Amino acid sequence: MTAKIIRQSRKAKEEFYKRIKEKIEQEKAKMNKKIDEKLPKWITWAVKPLVNLNYNMTQNKNSERGDSGELGAALSFLLMLPNSWRVANDIVIEAEVDEYAQIDHIILGPPGIFLVETKNWDGAYIGFNDRWKRKEGDRWMPCKSPTEQNKYHKKVFAKWLKCQNLDTTIIIEDVIIPVVLMTNCKWLKVKDCSLPVFESGLALSLYLKRKTKEGERLTKEQIEAVAKAIEEAEPIAMKYGIEEIEVKKTREGKEYIRVKGEKEKAEEIRRLYSLMGIAVNEVYKDKFNDGWWYFTKIQ
């Protein structure tokens, strides 16, 4: 039998994408405001469209998911791996408030938890020391690093996993293994990158099977517990029934989290941060806004 598919709630994913879109729009507005403040009016007309284009390209990542490269890779995983494995496709999580990770594939098996960043990039690419370039004509131009991107995904996923009330014997940092899958390159050379990079779903599946021979890091029960947590992953506000929640900064640059509603809800969010290993102070009532509570990260 083949690996089993696990799915995240469509309702949760829609809420995730809604919140991510709102965050992008807020960041875009902040950047445009900075441009207005820092640059002469005669040049802002040229700079703003470039900034907006960059944010729009980021937002469009949601719509790129599910392309032929990712679907082909998912099929390879399912066919090559036994039914003791679990495969999740297109998963969104939130660790800290407003800290999201959109992960193409999460593969769970006895050797560990594999986070797969899939790129359906066409053309020629070089990856060296996590710095990537693509060939445009006769020139090599810098491009976004998929290895750095998936290292960030591991960081967020590890923090998120610490809050899921799982078996405390799991050494989270050791069992999470990020990899990169390039499905459509005409030419690819990778050297001294921090993550394994594969050129086909088949090659990655064979790698996963080889990892099985290195010994068991997750029991069957632990695999099922992580799979259940992924299936039930929701935005923090949605999971805890919070009216509003936001991240702000003081004039000194200290980050604090504001929660609207009962104090107990703010205490629950504070406990999440503590589980992630983040030092925070006590929950205080907002003196200027009724119904709001806050706590500050200790840097």
DABEL-V823209 format. One record per residue. N is the residue number from 1. RES is the residue in one small letter. OMEGA is omega as a letter, one per 30 degrees, with the letter a starting at -180 (none if undefined). Layout:
n: [N N]
res: [RES RES]
omega: [OMEGA OMEGA]
//
This chain:
n: [1 2 3 4 5 6 7 8 9 10 11 12 13 14 15 16 17 18 19 20 21 22 23 24 25 26 27 28 29 30 31 32 33 34 35 36 37 38 39 40 41 42 43 44 45 46 47 48 49 50 51 52 53 54 55 56 57 58 59 60 61 62 63 64 65 66 67 68 69 70 71 72 73 74 75 76 77 78 79 80 81 82 83 84 85 86 87 88 89 90 91 92 93 94 95 96 97 98 99 100 101 102 103 104 105 106 107 108 109 110 111 112 113 114 115 116 117 118 119 120 121 122 123 124 125 126 127 128 129 130 131 132 133 134 135 136 137 138 139 140 141 142 143 144 145 146 147 148 149 150 151 152 153 154 155 156 157 158 159 160 161 162 163 164 165 166 167 168 169 170 171 172 173 174 175 176 177 178 179 180 181 182 183 184 185 186 187 188 189 190 191 192 193 194 195 196 197 198 199 200 201 202 203 204 205 206 207 208 209 210 211 212 213 214 215 216 217 218 219 220 221 222 223 224 225 226 227 228 229 230 231 232 233 234 235 236 237 238 239 240 241 242 243 244 245 246 247 248 249 250 251 252 253 254 255 256 257 258 259 260 261 262 263 264 265 266 267 268 269 270 271 272 273 274 275 276 277 278 279 280 281 282 283 284 285 286 287 288 289 290 291 292 293 294 295 296 297 298 299]
res: [m t a k i i r q s r k a k e e f y k r i k e k i e q e k a k m n k k i d e k l p k w i t w a v k p l v n l n y n m t q n k n s e r g d s g e l g a a l s f l l m l p n s w r v a n d i v i e a e v d e y a q i d h i i l g p p g i f l v e t k n w d g a y i g f n d r w k r k e g d r w m p c k s p t e q n k y h k k v f a k w l k c q n l d t t i i i e d v i i p v v l m t n c k w l k v k d c s l p v f e s g l a l s l y l k r k t k e g e r l t k e q i e a v a k a i e e a e p i a m k y g i e e i e v k k t r e g k e y i r v k g e k e k a e e i r r l y s l m g i a v n e v y k d k f n d g w w y f t k i q]
omega: [a l a l l a l l l l l a l l l a l a l l l l l l l l l l l a l l l l l a a a l a a a a a a a a l l l a l l l l l l a a l l a l a a l a l a a l l a l l l a a a a a a l a l a l a l a l l l l l l l l a l l a a l l a a l l l a l a l a l a l l a l l a a l l a a l l a l l a l a l a l a l l a a l l l l a l l l l a a a l l a a l a a l a l a l l l a a a a l a l l l l l a a a l l a l a l l l a a l l a a l l l l l l l l l l l l l a a l a l l l l a l l a l l l l l l l a a a l a a a a a l a a l l a l l l l l l l l a l a l a l a a l a l l l l l l l l a l l l a a l l l a l l l l a a a a l a l a l a l l a none]
//
